[in-house]
Amino acid sequence: MASLAVTVTTFNISRFAVLGAKFGWPFVVQWLIISLVLGLPLMTFHVTIGQYLGSGVIDMWRISPIFQD
């Protein structure tokens, strides 16, 4: 799992550089706006839910209806 995570992360970082070079500053601006509008609230939501429940990263899977038996 760790190797997969490193591979995917490295791919995404290099892909961002390629797309940024190909499409220029409009791509970077769109990426920043989407990150601020969607990424930051979702990260804050996950952190606050985890803090409220007193759960770690693995325990957070239990609250998702998709992963219920």
PQR file of N, CA, C, O and H, with PARSE charges and radii, in Angstrom:
ATOM      1  N   MET A   1       0.817  -1.182   0.000 -0.4000 1.5000
ATOM      2  CA  MET A   1       0.000   0.000   0.000 -0.0000 2.0000
ATOM      3  C   MET A   1       0.868   1.256   0.000  0.5500 1.7000
ATOM      4  O   MET A   1       0.556   2.237  -0.675 -0.5500 1.4000
ATOM      5  N   ALA A   2       1.955   1.217   0.759 -0.4000 1.5000
ATOM      6  CA  ALA A   2       2.836   2.385   0.804 -0.0000 2.0000
ATOM      7  C   ALA A   2       3.483   2.628  -0.560  0.5500 1.7000
ATOM      8  O   ALA A   2       3.603   3.770  -1.002 -0.5500 1.4000
ATOM      9  H   ALA A   2       2.209   0.420   1.308  0.4000 1.0000
ATOM     10  N   SER A   3       3.890   1.564  -1.212 -0.4000 1.5000
ATOM     11  CA  SER A   3       4.493   1.710  -2.544 -0.0000 2.0000
ATOM     12  C   SER A   3       3.487   2.262  -3.542  0.5500 1.7000
ATOM     13  O   SER A   3       3.825   3.106  -4.372 -0.5500 1.4000
ATOM     14  H   SER A   3       3.793   0.636  -0.854  0.4000 1.0000
ATOM     15  N   LEU A   4       2.258   1.788  -3.461 -0.4000 1.5000
ATOM     16  CA  LEU A   4       1.210   2.293  -4.336 -0.0000 2.0000
ATOM     17  C   LEU A   4       0.952   3.774  -4.074  0.5500 1.7000
ATOM     18  O   LEU A   4       0.798   4.552  -5.015 -0.5500 1.4000
ATOM     19  H   LEU A   4       1.983   1.102  -2.787  0.4000 1.0000
ATOM     20  N   ALA A   5       0.906   4.164  -2.817 -0.4000 1.5000
ATOM     21  CA  ALA A   5       0.670   5.564  -2.466 -0.0000 2.0000
ATOM     22  C   ALA A   5       1.786   6.460  -2.991  0.5500 1.7000
ATOM     23  O   ALA A   5       1.518   7.543  -3.510 -0.5500 1.4000
ATOM     24  H   ALA A   5       1.031   3.532  -2.052  0.4000 1.0000
ATOM     25  N   VAL A   6       3.022   6.019  -2.861 -0.4000 1.5000
ATOM     26  CA  VAL A   6       4.154   6.802  -3.365 -0.0000 2.0000
ATOM     27  C   VAL A   6       4.096   6.912  -4.883  0.5500 1.7000
ATOM     28  O   VAL A   6       4.342   7.982  -5.440 -0.5500 1.4000
ATOM     29  H   VAL A   6       3.239   5.139  -2.439  0.4000 1.0000
ATOM     30  N   THR A   7       3.771   5.810  -5.553 -0.4000 1.5000
ATOM     31  CA  THR A   7       3.694   5.822  -7.009 -0.0000 2.0000
ATOM     32  C   THR A   7       2.591   6.752  -7.497  0.5500 1.7000
ATOM     33  O   THR A   7       2.816   7.547  -8.410 -0.5500 1.4000
ATOM     34  H   THR A   7       3.571   4.941  -5.100  0.4000 1.0000
ATOM     35  N   VAL A   8       1.416   6.665  -6.911 -0.4000 1.5000
ATOM     36  CA  VAL A   8       0.295   7.510  -7.317 -0.0000 2.0000
ATOM     37  C   VAL A   8       0.603   8.977  -7.026  0.5500 1.7000
ATOM     38  O   VAL A   8       0.317   9.841  -7.856 -0.5500 1.4000
ATOM     39  H   VAL A   8       1.233   6.019  -6.170  0.4000 1.0000
ATOM     40  N   THR A   9       1.173   9.267  -5.877 -0.4000 1.5000
ATOM     41  CA  THR A   9       1.508  10.637  -5.527 -0.0000 2.0000
ATOM     42  C   THR A   9       2.552  11.210  -6.477  0.5500 1.7000
ATOM     43  O   THR A   9       2.423  12.349  -6.926 -0.5500 1.4000
ATOM     44  H   THR A   9       1.405   8.565  -5.204  0.4000 1.0000
ATOM     45  N   THR A  10       3.570  10.442  -6.780 -0.4000 1.5000
ATOM     46  CA  THR A  10       4.600  10.894  -7.711 -0.0000 2.0000
ATOM     47  C   THR A  10       4.007  11.139  -9.096  0.5500 1.7000
ATOM     48  O   THR A  10       4.358  12.114  -9.761 -0.5500 1.4000
ATOM     49  H   THR A  10       3.675   9.517  -6.415  0.4000 1.0000
ATOM     50  N   PHE A  11       3.113  10.257  -9.528 -0.4000 1.5000
ATOM     51  CA  PHE A  11       2.456  10.433 -10.819 -0.0000 2.0000
ATOM     52  C   PHE A  11       1.627  11.714 -10.839  0.5500 1.7000
ATOM     53  O   PHE A  11       1.675  12.469 -11.810 -0.5500 1.4000
ATOM     54  H   PHE A  11       2.828   9.465  -8.988  0.4000 1.0000
ATOM     55  N   ASN A  12       0.874  11.961  -9.778 -0.4000 1.5000
ATOM     56  CA  ASN A  12       0.034  13.159  -9.740 -0.0000 2.0000
ATOM     57  C   ASN A  12       0.856  14.430  -9.722  0.5500 1.7000
ATOM     58  O   ASN A  12       0.481  15.410 -10.366 -0.5500 1.4000
ATOM     59  H   ASN A  12       0.835  11.348  -8.989  0.4000 1.0000
ATOM     60  N   ILE A  13       1.969  14.441  -9.001 -0.4000 1.5000
ATOM     61  CA  ILE A  13       2.828  15.621  -8.967 -0.0000 2.0000
ATOM     62  C   ILE A  13       3.419  15.878 -10.347  0.5500 1.7000
ATOM     63  O   ILE A  13       3.430  17.018 -10.812 -0.5500 1.4000
ATOM     64  H   ILE A  13       2.273  13.644  -8.478  0.4000 1.0000
ATOM     65  N   SER A  14       3.909  14.834 -11.007 -0.4000 1.5000
ATOM     66  CA  SER A  14       4.482  15.024 -12.339 -0.0000 2.0000
ATOM     67  C   SER A  14       3.399  15.372 -13.352  0.5500 1.7000
ATOM     68  O   SER A  14       3.651  16.143 -14.277 -0.5500 1.4000
ATOM     69  H   SER A  14       3.900  13.908 -10.629  0.4000 1.0000
ATOM     70  N   ARG A  15       2.206  14.822 -13.198 -0.4000 1.5000
ATOM     71  CA  ARG A  15       1.096  15.145 -14.096 -0.0000 2.0000
ATOM     72  C   ARG A  15       0.700  16.605 -13.944  0.5500 1.7000
ATOM     73  O   ARG A  15       0.411  17.269 -14.940 -0.5500 1.4000
ATOM     74  H   ARG A  15       2.000  14.195 -12.446  0.4000 1.0000
ATOM     75  N   PHE A  16       0.681  17.117 -12.726 -0.4000 1.5000
ATOM     76  CA  PHE A  16       0.361  18.524 -12.502 -0.0000 2.0000
ATOM     77  C   PHE A  16       1.378  19.412 -13.204  0.5500 1.7000
ATOM     78  O   PHE A  16       1.007  20.415 -13.814 -0.5500 1.4000
ATOM     79  H   PHE A  16       0.916  16.578 -11.917  0.4000 1.0000
ATOM     80  N   ALA A  17       2.649  19.057 -13.124 -0.4000 1.5000
ATOM     81  CA  ALA A  17       3.685  19.847 -13.793 -0.0000 2.0000
ATOM     82  C   ALA A  17       3.508  19.826 -15.307  0.5500 1.7000
ATOM     83  O   ALA A  17       3.671  20.852 -15.968 -0.5500 1.4000
ATOM     84  H   ALA A  17       2.950  18.242 -12.628  0.4000 1.0000
ATOM     85  N   VAL A  18       3.176  18.664 -15.856 -0.4000 1.5000
ATOM     86  CA  VAL A  18       2.978  18.556 -17.309 -0.0000 2.0000
ATOM     87  C   VAL A  18       1.754  19.358 -17.745  0.5500 1.7000
ATOM     88  O   VAL A  18       1.814  20.095 -18.729 -0.5500 1.4000
ATOM     89  H   VAL A  18       3.043  17.831 -15.320  0.4000 1.0000
ATOM     90  N   LEU A  19       0.650  19.219 -17.021 -0.4000 1.5000
ATOM     91  CA  LEU A  19      -0.557  19.965 -17.376 -0.0000 2.0000
ATOM     92  C   LEU A  19      -0.363  21.462 -17.191  0.5500 1.7000
ATOM     93  O   LEU A  19      -0.860  22.258 -17.988 -0.5500 1.4000
ATOM     94  H   LEU A  19       0.601  18.620 -16.222  0.4000 1.0000
ATOM     95  N   GLY A  20       0.356  21.848 -16.143 -0.4000 1.5000
ATOM     96  CA  GLY A  20       0.639  23.265 -15.937 -0.0000 2.0000
ATOM     97  C   GLY A  20       1.479  23.842 -17.066  0.5500 1.7000
ATOM     98  O   GLY A  20       1.251  24.975 -17.490 -0.5500 1.4000
ATOM     99  H   GLY A  20       0.760  21.202 -15.496  0.4000 1.0000
ATOM    100  N   ALA A  21       2.434  23.085 -17.552 -0.4000 1.5000
ATOM    101  CA  ALA A  21       3.267  23.550 -18.659 -0.0000 2.0000
ATOM    102  C   ALA A  21       2.489  23.570 -19.976  0.5500 1.7000
ATOM    103  O   ALA A  21       2.701  24.444 -20.817 -0.5500 1.4000
ATOM    104  H   ALA A  21       2.619  22.165 -17.208  0.4000 1.0000
ATOM    105  N   LYS A  22       1.590  22.604 -20.145 -0.4000 1.5000
ATOM    106  CA  LYS A  22       0.836  22.510 -21.395 -0.0000 2.0000
ATOM    107  C   LYS A  22      -0.242  23.597 -21.501  0.5500 1.7000
ATOM    108  O   LYS A  22      -0.387  24.228 -22.547 -0.5500 1.4000
ATOM    109  H   LYS A  22       1.417  21.894 -19.462  0.4000 1.0000
ATOM    110  N   PHE A  23      -0.997  23.813 -20.414 -0.4000 1.5000
ATOM    111  CA  PHE A  23      -2.126  24.735 -20.463 -0.0000 2.0000
ATOM    112  C   PHE A  23      -1.827  26.102 -19.855  0.5500 1.7000
ATOM    113  O   PHE A  23      -2.616  27.033 -20.017 -0.5500 1.4000
ATOM    114  H   PHE A  23      -0.879  23.300 -19.564  0.4000 1.0000
ATOM    115  N   GLY A  24      -0.704  26.236 -19.161 -0.4000 1.5000
ATOM    116  CA  GLY A  24      -0.287  27.533 -18.648 -0.0000 2.0000
ATOM    117  C   GLY A  24      -1.022  27.973 -17.394  0.5500 1.7000
ATOM    118  O   GLY A  24      -1.540  27.157 -16.631 -0.5500 1.4000
ATOM    119  H   GLY A  24      -0.063  25.479 -19.029  0.4000 1.0000
ATOM    120  N   TRP A  25      -1.054  29.281 -17.204 -0.4000 1.5000
ATOM    121  CA  TRP A  25      -1.594  29.831 -15.962 -0.0000 2.0000
ATOM    122  C   TRP A  25      -3.086  29.612 -15.774  0.5500 1.7000
ATOM    123  O   TRP A  25      -3.510  29.535 -14.621 -0.5500 1.4000
ATOM    124  H   TRP A  25      -0.634  29.944 -17.823  0.4000 1.0000
ATOM    125  N   PRO A  26      -3.939  29.503 -16.822 -0.5600 1.5000
ATOM    126  CA  PRO A  26      -5.354  29.232 -16.542  0.2800 2.0000
ATOM    127  C   PRO A  26      -5.572  27.911 -15.801  0.5500 1.7000
ATOM    128  O   PRO A  26      -6.453  27.814 -14.946 -0.5500 1.4000
ATOM    129  N   PHE A  27      -4.771  26.901 -16.131 -0.4000 1.5000
ATOM    130  CA  PHE A  27      -4.886  25.618 -15.436 -0.0000 2.0000
ATOM    131  C   PHE A  27      -4.527  25.767 -13.961  0.5500 1.7000
ATOM    132  O   PHE A  27      -5.210  25.220 -13.095 -0.5500 1.4000
ATOM    133  H   PHE A  27      -4.056  26.980 -16.825  0.4000 1.0000
ATOM    134  N   VAL A  28      -3.464  26.500 -13.675 -0.4000 1.5000
ATOM    135  CA  VAL A  28      -3.028  26.680 -12.293 -0.0000 2.0000
ATOM    136  C   VAL A  28      -4.070  27.464 -11.500  0.5500 1.7000
ATOM    137  O   VAL A  28      -4.343  27.141 -10.344 -0.5500 1.4000
ATOM    138  H   VAL A  28      -2.908  26.944 -14.378  0.4000 1.0000
ATOM    139  N   VAL A  29      -4.650  28.489 -12.114 -0.4000 1.5000
ATOM    140  CA  VAL A  29      -5.683  29.282 -11.437 -0.0000 2.0000
ATOM    141  C   VAL A  29      -6.912  28.417 -11.159  0.5500 1.7000
ATOM    142  O   VAL A  29      -7.464  28.470 -10.059 -0.5500 1.4000
ATOM    143  H   VAL A  29      -4.427  28.752 -13.053  0.4000 1.0000
ATOM    144  N   GLN A  30      -7.346  27.626 -12.132 -0.4000 1.5000
ATOM    145  CA  GLN A  30      -8.489  26.741 -11.919 -0.0000 2.0000
ATOM    146  C   GLN A  30      -8.195  25.723 -10.824  0.5500 1.7000
ATOM    147  O   GLN A  30      -9.062  25.429 -10.001 -0.5500 1.4000
ATOM    148  H   GLN A  30      -6.898  27.583 -13.025  0.4000 1.0000
ATOM    149  N   TRP A  31      -6.993  25.191 -10.809 -0.4000 1.5000
ATOM    150  CA  TRP A  31      -6.620  24.217  -9.786 -0.0000 2.0000
ATOM    151  C   TRP A  31      -6.666  24.853  -8.393  0.5500 1.7000
ATOM    152  O   TRP A  31      -7.155  24.239  -7.444 -0.5500 1.4000
ATOM    153  H   TRP A  31      -6.288  25.430 -11.477  0.4000 1.0000
ATOM    154  N   LEU A  32      -6.164  26.067  -8.275 -0.4000 1.5000
ATOM    155  CA  LEU A  32      -6.192  26.760  -6.978 -0.0000 2.0000
ATOM    156  C   LEU A  32      -7.623  27.039  -6.523  0.5500 1.7000
ATOM    157  O   LEU A  32      -7.951  26.845  -5.353 -0.5500 1.4000
ATOM    158  H   LEU A  32      -5.767  26.565  -9.046  0.4000 1.0000
ATOM    159  N   ILE A  33      -8.471  27.489  -7.436 -0.4000 1.5000
ATOM    160  CA  ILE A  33      -9.859  27.777  -7.073 -0.0000 2.0000
ATOM    161  C   ILE A  33     -10.583  26.506  -6.634  0.5500 1.7000
ATOM    162  O   ILE A  33     -11.272  26.503  -5.615 -0.5500 1.4000
ATOM    163  H   ILE A  33      -8.205  27.647  -8.387  0.4000 1.0000
ATOM    164  N   ILE A  34     -10.429  25.435  -7.396 -0.4000 1.5000
ATOM    165  CA  ILE A  34     -11.075  24.163  -7.035 -0.0000 2.0000
ATOM    166  C   ILE A  34     -10.542  23.646  -5.699  0.5500 1.7000
ATOM    167  O   ILE A  34     -11.307  23.121  -4.890 -0.5500 1.4000
ATOM    168  H   ILE A  34      -9.868  25.438  -8.225  0.4000 1.0000
ATOM    169  N   SER A  35      -9.249  23.788  -5.464 -0.4000 1.5000
ATOM    170  CA  SER A  35      -8.666  23.339  -4.199 -0.0000 2.0000
ATOM    171  C   SER A  35      -9.228  24.120  -3.030  0.5500 1.7000
ATOM    172  O   SER A  35      -9.505  23.548  -1.976 -0.5500 1.4000
ATOM    173  H   SER A  35      -8.627  24.214  -6.122  0.4000 1.0000
ATOM    174  N   LEU A  36      -9.401  25.421  -3.203 -0.4000 1.5000
ATOM    175  CA  LEU A  36      -9.937  26.251  -2.125 -0.0000 2.0000
ATOM    176  C   LEU A  36     -11.435  26.020  -1.919  0.5500 1.7000
ATOM    177  O   LEU A  36     -11.913  26.009  -0.784 -0.5500 1.4000
ATOM    178  H   LEU A  36      -9.176  25.886  -4.059  0.4000 1.0000
ATOM    179  N   VAL A  37     -12.174  25.837  -3.012 -0.4000 1.5000
ATOM    180  CA  VAL A  37     -13.624  25.688  -2.916 -0.0000 2.0000
ATOM    181  C   VAL A  37     -14.024  24.285  -2.456  0.5500 1.7000
ATOM    182  O   VAL A  37     -14.955  24.143  -1.663 -0.5500 1.4000
ATOM    183  H   VAL A  37     -11.786  25.846  -3.933  0.4000 1.0000
ATOM    184  N   LEU A  38     -13.349  23.266  -2.931 -0.4000 1.5000
ATOM    185  CA  LEU A  38     -13.714  21.890  -2.590 -0.0000 2.0000
ATOM    186  C   LEU A  38     -12.749  21.223  -1.616  0.5500 1.7000
ATOM    187  O   LEU A  38     -13.178  20.582  -0.657 -0.5500 1.4000
ATOM    188  H   LEU A  38     -12.592  23.381  -3.575  0.4000 1.0000
ATOM    189  N   GLY A  39     -11.470  21.368  -1.854 -0.4000 1.5000
ATOM    190  CA  GLY A  39     -10.479  20.644  -1.064 -0.0000 2.0000
ATOM    191  C   GLY A  39     -10.393  21.077   0.386  0.5500 1.7000
ATOM    192  O   GLY A  39     -10.390  20.242   1.291 -0.5500 1.4000
ATOM    193  H   GLY A  39     -11.121  21.889  -2.634  0.4000 1.0000
ATOM    194  N   LEU A  40     -10.325  22.364   0.606 -0.4000 1.5000
ATOM    195  CA  LEU A  40     -10.185  22.871   1.977 -0.0000 2.0000
ATOM    196  C   LEU A  40     -11.409  22.564   2.844  0.5500 1.7000
ATOM    197  O   LEU A  40     -11.240  22.107   3.975 -0.5500 1.4000
ATOM    198  H   LEU A  40     -10.328  23.042  -0.128  0.4000 1.0000
ATOM    199  N   PRO A  41     -12.646  22.798   2.357 -0.5600 1.5000
ATOM    200  CA  PRO A  41     -13.806  22.422   3.180  0.2800 2.0000
ATOM    201  C   PRO A  41     -13.897  20.926   3.456  0.5500 1.7000
ATOM    202  O   PRO A  41     -14.261  20.525   4.562 -0.5500 1.4000
ATOM    203  N   LEU A  42     -13.569  20.087   2.462 -0.4000 1.5000
ATOM    204  CA  LEU A  42     -13.625  18.647   2.692 -0.0000 2.0000
ATOM    205  C   LEU A  42     -12.579  18.197   3.699  0.5500 1.7000
ATOM    206  O   LEU A  42     -12.860  17.356   4.553 -0.5500 1.4000
ATOM    207  H   LEU A  42     -13.273  20.412   1.564  0.4000 1.0000
ATOM    208  N   MET A  43     -11.378  18.750   3.608 -0.4000 1.5000
ATOM    209  CA  MET A  43     -10.341  18.405   4.570 -0.0000 2.0000
ATOM    210  C   MET A  43     -10.755  18.844   5.972  0.5500 1.7000
ATOM    211  O   MET A  43     -10.578  18.100   6.937 -0.5500 1.4000
ATOM    212  H   MET A  43     -11.150  19.434   2.914  0.4000 1.0000
ATOM    213  N   THR A  44     -11.305  20.050   6.082 -0.4000 1.5000
ATOM    214  CA  THR A  44     -11.757  20.549   7.382 -0.0000 2.0000
ATOM    215  C   THR A  44     -12.875  19.673   7.939  0.5500 1.7000
ATOM    216  O   THR A  44     -12.902  19.378   9.134 -0.5500 1.4000
ATOM    217  H   THR A  44     -11.448  20.655   5.298  0.4000 1.0000
ATOM    218  N   PHE A  45     -13.795  19.260   7.072 -0.4000 1.5000
ATOM    219  CA  PHE A  45     -14.882  18.378   7.496 -0.0000 2.0000
ATOM    220  C   PHE A  45     -14.354  17.065   8.060  0.5500 1.7000
ATOM    221  O   PHE A  45     -14.787  16.622   9.124 -0.5500 1.4000
ATOM    222  H   PHE A  45     -13.773  19.500   6.102  0.4000 1.0000
ATOM    223  N   HIS A  46     -13.425  16.447   7.352 -0.4000 1.5000
ATOM    224  CA  HIS A  46     -12.887  15.167   7.806 -0.0000 2.0000
ATOM    225  C   HIS A  46     -12.114  15.317   9.109  0.5500 1.7000
ATOM    226  O   HIS A  46     -12.205  14.460   9.987 -0.5500 1.4000
ATOM    227  H   HIS A  46     -13.073  16.806   6.487  0.4000 1.0000
ATOM    228  N   VAL A  47     -11.364  16.385   9.237 -0.4000 1.5000
ATOM    229  CA  VAL A  47     -10.597  16.599  10.468 -0.0000 2.0000
ATOM    230  C   VAL A  47     -11.537  16.835  11.650  0.5500 1.7000
ATOM    231  O   VAL A  47     -11.322  16.285  12.730 -0.5500 1.4000
ATOM    232  H   VAL A  47     -11.290  17.082   8.523  0.4000 1.0000
ATOM    233  N   THR A  48     -12.585  17.655  11.454 -0.4000 1.5000
ATOM    234  CA  THR A  48     -13.492  17.938  12.569 -0.0000 2.0000
ATOM    235  C   THR A  48     -14.329  16.723  12.952  0.5500 1.7000
ATOM    236  O   THR A  48     -14.575  16.495  14.136 -0.5500 1.4000
ATOM    237  H   THR A  48     -12.760  18.102  10.576  0.4000 1.0000
ATOM    238  N   ILE A  49     -14.769  15.942  11.975 -0.4000 1.5000
ATOM    239  CA  ILE A  49     -15.517  14.717  12.295 -0.0000 2.0000
ATOM    240  C   ILE A  49     -14.634  13.744  13.054  0.5500 1.7000
ATOM    241  O   ILE A  49     -15.070  13.142  14.035 -0.5500 1.4000
ATOM    242  H   ILE A  49     -14.570  16.127  11.012  0.4000 1.0000
ATOM    243  N   GLY A  50     -13.406  13.588  12.611 -0.4000 1.5000
ATOM    244  CA  GLY A  50     -12.476  12.699  13.322 -0.0000 2.0000
ATOM    245  C   GLY A  50     -12.195  13.175  14.730  0.5500 1.7000
ATOM    246  O   GLY A  50     -12.109  12.367  15.654 -0.5500 1.4000
ATOM    247  H   GLY A  50     -13.052  14.077  11.814  0.4000 1.0000
ATOM    248  N   GLN A  51     -12.049  14.489  14.906 -0.4000 1.5000
ATOM    249  CA  GLN A  51     -11.814  15.034  16.242 -0.0000 2.0000
ATOM    250  C   GLN A  51     -13.046  14.847  17.126  0.5500 1.7000
ATOM    251  O   GLN A  51     -12.924  14.488  18.297 -0.5500 1.4000
ATOM    252  H   GLN A  51     -12.120  15.145  14.155  0.4000 1.0000
ATOM    253  N   TYR A  52     -14.221  15.089  16.568 -0.4000 1.5000
ATOM    254  CA  TYR A  52     -15.465  14.951  17.327 -0.0000 2.0000
ATOM    255  C   TYR A  52     -15.697  13.514  17.776  0.5500 1.7000
ATOM    256  O   TYR A  52     -16.100  13.271  18.914 -0.5500 1.4000
ATOM    257  H   TYR A  52     -14.320  15.380  15.616  0.4000 1.0000
ATOM    258  N   LEU A  53     -15.444  12.565  16.886 -0.4000 1.5000
ATOM    259  CA  LEU A  53     -15.656  11.158  17.214 -0.0000 2.0000
ATOM    260  C   LEU A  53     -14.498  10.554  17.995  0.5500 1.7000
ATOM    261  O   LEU A  53     -14.617   9.457  18.541 -0.5500 1.4000
ATOM    262  H   LEU A  53     -15.117  12.762  15.962  0.4000 1.0000
ATOM    263  N   GLY A  54     -13.377  11.268  18.049 -0.4000 1.5000
ATOM    264  CA  GLY A  54     -12.207  10.721  18.725 -0.0000 2.0000
ATOM    265  C   GLY A  54     -11.625   9.539  17.979  0.5500 1.7000
ATOM    266  O   GLY A  54     -11.078   8.621  18.590 -0.5500 1.4000
ATOM    267  H   GLY A  54     -13.281  12.159  17.606  0.4000 1.0000
ATOM    268  N   SER A  55     -11.738   9.556  16.668 -0.4000 1.5000
ATOM    269  CA  SER A  55     -11.314   8.439  15.842 -0.0000 2.0000
ATOM    270  C   SER A  55     -10.078   8.785  15.039  0.5500 1.7000
ATOM    271  O   SER A  55      -9.788   9.953  14.781 -0.5500 1.4000
ATOM    272  H   SER A  55     -12.182  10.302  16.171  0.4000 1.0000
ATOM    273  N   GLY A  56      -9.360   7.755  14.652 -0.4000 1.5000
ATOM    274  CA  GLY A  56      -8.216   7.926  13.784 -0.0000 2.0000
ATOM    275  C   GLY A  56      -8.620   7.765  12.329  0.5500 1.7000
ATOM    276  O   GLY A  56      -9.803   7.685  11.997 -0.5500 1.4000
ATOM    277  H   GLY A  56      -9.595   6.806  14.861  0.4000 1.0000
ATOM    278  N   VAL A  57      -7.618   7.719  11.475 -0.4000 1.5000
ATOM    279  CA  VAL A  57      -7.870   7.620  10.037 -0.0000 2.0000
ATOM    280  C   VAL A  57      -8.580   6.316   9.691  0.5500 1.7000
ATOM    281  O   VAL A  57      -9.519   6.318   8.895 -0.5500 1.4000
ATOM    282  H   VAL A  57      -6.657   7.784  11.744  0.4000 1.0000
ATOM    283  N   ILE A  58      -8.153   5.223  10.268 -0.4000 1.5000
ATOM    284  CA  ILE A  58      -8.753   3.921   9.957 -0.0000 2.0000
ATOM    285  C   ILE A  58     -10.170   3.835  10.507  0.5500 1.7000
ATOM    286  O   ILE A  58     -11.048   3.262   9.862 -0.5500 1.4000
ATOM    287  H   ILE A  58      -7.391   5.222  10.916  0.4000 1.0000
ATOM    288  N   ASP A  59     -10.402   4.386  11.670 -0.4000 1.5000
ATOM    289  CA  ASP A  59     -11.739   4.336  12.272 -0.0000 2.0000
ATOM    290  C   ASP A  59     -12.758   5.161  11.505  0.5500 1.7000
ATOM    291  O   ASP A  59     -13.958   4.921  11.636 -0.5500 1.4000
ATOM    292  H   ASP A  59      -9.689   4.852  12.195  0.4000 1.0000
ATOM    293  N   MET A  60     -12.321   6.113  10.718 -0.4000 1.5000
ATOM    294  CA  MET A  60     -13.242   6.947   9.958 -0.0000 2.0000
ATOM    295  C   MET A  60     -13.982   6.153   8.885  0.5500 1.7000
ATOM    296  O   MET A  60     -15.028   6.592   8.408 -0.5500 1.4000
ATOM    297  H   MET A  60     -11.345   6.308  10.612  0.4000 1.0000
ATOM    298  N   TRP A  61     -13.454   4.987   8.496 -0.4000 1.5000
ATOM    299  CA  TRP A  61     -14.135   4.150   7.509 -0.0000 2.0000
ATOM    300  C   TRP A  61     -15.470   3.660   8.047  0.5500 1.7000
ATOM    301  O   TRP A  61     -16.382   3.375   7.272 -0.5500 1.4000
ATOM    302  H   TRP A  61     -12.604   4.630   8.883  0.4000 1.0000
ATOM    303  N   ARG A  62     -15.595   3.560   9.361 -0.4000 1.5000
ATOM    304  CA  ARG A  62     -16.818   3.019   9.966 -0.0000 2.0000
ATOM    305  C   ARG A  62     -18.021   3.930   9.772  0.5500 1.7000
ATOM    306  O   ARG A  62     -19.151   3.440   9.760 -0.5500 1.4000
ATOM    307  H   ARG A  62     -14.854   3.792   9.992  0.4000 1.0000
ATOM    308  N   ILE A  63     -17.826   5.229   9.622 -0.4000 1.5000
ATOM    309  CA  ILE A  63     -18.968   6.137   9.509 -0.0000 2.0000
ATOM    310  C   ILE A  63     -19.508   6.216   8.094  0.5500 1.7000
ATOM    311  O   ILE A  63     -20.588   6.766   7.877 -0.5500 1.4000
ATOM    312  H   ILE A  63     -16.908   5.627   9.632  0.4000 1.0000
ATOM    313  N   SER A  64     -18.783   5.681   7.133 -0.4000 1.5000
ATOM    314  CA  SER A  64     -19.216   5.731   5.741 -0.0000 2.0000
ATOM    315  C   SER A  64     -20.205   4.623   5.449  0.5500 1.7000
ATOM    316  O   SER A  64     -19.897   3.454   5.684 -0.5500 1.4000
ATOM    317  H   SER A  64     -17.906   5.234   7.309  0.4000 1.0000
ATOM    318  N   PRO A  65     -21.398   4.957   4.938 -0.5600 1.5000
ATOM    319  CA  PRO A  65     -22.396   3.925   4.649  0.2800 2.0000
ATOM    320  C   PRO A  65     -21.946   2.936   3.571  0.5500 1.7000
ATOM    321  O   PRO A  65     -22.428   1.803   3.536 -0.5500 1.4000
ATOM    322  N   ILE A  66     -21.054   3.341   2.717 -0.4000 1.5000
ATOM    323  CA  ILE A  66     -20.592   2.468   1.645 -0.0000 2.0000
ATOM    324  C   ILE A  66     -19.870   1.244   2.208  0.5500 1.7000
ATOM    325  O   ILE A  66     -19.960   0.150   1.651 -0.5500 1.4000
ATOM    326  H   ILE A  66     -20.663   4.261   2.746  0.4000 1.0000
ATOM    327  N   PHE A  67     -19.156   1.439   3.314 -0.4000 1.5000
ATOM    328  CA  PHE A  67     -18.328   0.370   3.864 -0.0000 2.0000
ATOM    329  C   PHE A  67     -19.017  -0.401   4.992  0.5500 1.7000
ATOM    330  O   PHE A  67     -18.361  -1.148   5.717 -0.5500 1.4000
ATOM    331  H   PHE A  67     -19.083   2.328   3.766  0.4000 1.0000
ATOM    332  N   GLN A  68     -20.320  -0.230   5.145 -0.4000 1.5000
ATOM    333  CA  GLN A  68     -21.054  -0.978   6.165 -0.0000 2.0000
ATOM    334  C   GLN A  68     -21.394  -2.366   5.626  0.5500 1.7000
ATOM    335  O   GLN A  68     -21.617  -2.542   4.428 -0.5500 1.4000
ATOM    336  H   GLN A  68     -20.854   0.377   4.555  0.4000 1.0000
ATOM    337  N   ASP A  69     -21.430  -3.331   6.511 -0.4000 1.5000
ATOM    338  CA  ASP A  69     -21.763  -4.707   6.094 -0.0000 2.0000
ATOM    339  C   ASP A  69     -23.245  -4.904   6.029  0.5500 1.7000
ATOM    340  O   ASP A  69     -23.708  -5.996   5.698 -0.5500 1.4000
ATOM    341  H   ASP A  69     -21.249  -3.189   7.484  0.4000 1.0000
TER
END
